[in-house]
Amino acid sequence: MPKMKTSSGAKKRFTLTGTGKIKRKHAFKSHILTKKSTKRKRNLGYFSTVDKPDLNNVKHLLAMK
């Protein structure tokens, strides 16, 4: 059986931490920023971890499972 291929879109969007968690960026930070508060924009800039319900799907896209 051939090797599983990593989704090229997923490898651009997700990174692995040292402890094995998967980091992701927040959505809604690219345009129409004038109506969003400074606090909201600042918090969208930080990385977050992938939540548990989505973890299996993301691991499948990254050919980790």
C-alpha positions in Angstrom: 0.0 0.0 0.0 1.4 3.5 -0.9 2.3 6.1 1.7 -0.4 8.5 2.8 0.0 12.0 1.4 -0.2 15.1 3.6 -2.8 17.6 2.5 -0.8 20.5 1.1 -3.4 23.0 2.4 -3.1 21.5 5.9 0.7 21.6 6.0 0.5 25.4 5.4 -2.1 26.0 8.1 -1.0 23.8 11.0 2.2 23.3 13.0 3.3 20.8 15.6 4.4 21.8 19.1 7.2 20.1 21.0 4.7 18.2 23.1 2.8 16.9 20.1 -0.2 19.3 20.1 -1.3 21.0 16.9 -1.2 24.8 16.6 -3.6 26.8 14.4 -4.2 30.4 13.6 -7.5 32.2 14.3 -9.9 33.1 11.5 -11.4 36.6 10.8 -8.1 38.5 11.0 -7.5 39.2 7.2 -9.9 42.1 6.2 -12.7 44.3 7.4 -10.7 45.2 10.5 -12.1 48.7 11.1 -15.2 47.5 12.9 -13.4 45.0 15.1 -12.1 46.2 18.5 -8.3 46.4 19.2 -8.6 43.8 21.9 -10.4 41.4 19.5 -7.8 41.9 16.8 -5.0 41.4 19.2 -6.4 38.2 20.5 -7.0 36.9 17.0 -3.3 37.3 16.3 -2.2 34.7 18.8 -1.9 31.0 18.0 -4.3 28.5 19.5 -4.4 24.7 19.7 -6.8 22.5 17.7 -9.8 21.5 19.8 -10.4 17.9 20.7 -13.4 17.3 18.3 -11.4 18.5 15.3 -8.2 16.7 16.2 -8.9 13.5 14.4 -9.8 15.3 11.2 -6.6 17.4 11.3 -4.4 14.4 12.1 -5.9 12.6 9.1 -5.1 15.6 6.8 -1.5 15.7 8.1 -1.2 11.9 7.6 -0.4 11.4 11.3 -3.2 8.8 11.7 
